[in-house]
Amino acid sequence: MLSIIQRVNCAKVVVDNQKVADINKGILALVCVEKEDTQQNFEKMADKIIKYRIFEDDAGKMNLSLVDIDAEIILVPQFTLAADTKKGNRPSFSSGWSPRNSKRKIQRV
């Protein structure tokens, strides 16, 4: 399982000109589910994301987590994170789940 996280003041996901999700202050996480991922991988990643201390405390230090500030999270399936670019000019995505399967797996998190 791979992810890229970003702190946001607000974020929304739009699909076919329809807003499907939005949050205020929190974390936007692009998540790639790989074929060998297990439930344990999902739980570990979810736990890490909500506990990363990437929000500033009163002293300006990144010392607070999503839980500490009662913020929100939005998970976005992103199979392209699994791209293997070792050979040639066409990336291979064979280690990642299809978008449909990834969405189902991410919804379980």
Secondary structure by P-SEA (a helix, b strand, c coil): ccbbbbbccbbbbbccccccccccbbbbbbbbbcccccaaaaaaaaaaaaacccccccccccccccccccbbbbbbbbccccccccccccccccccccaaaaaaaaaac
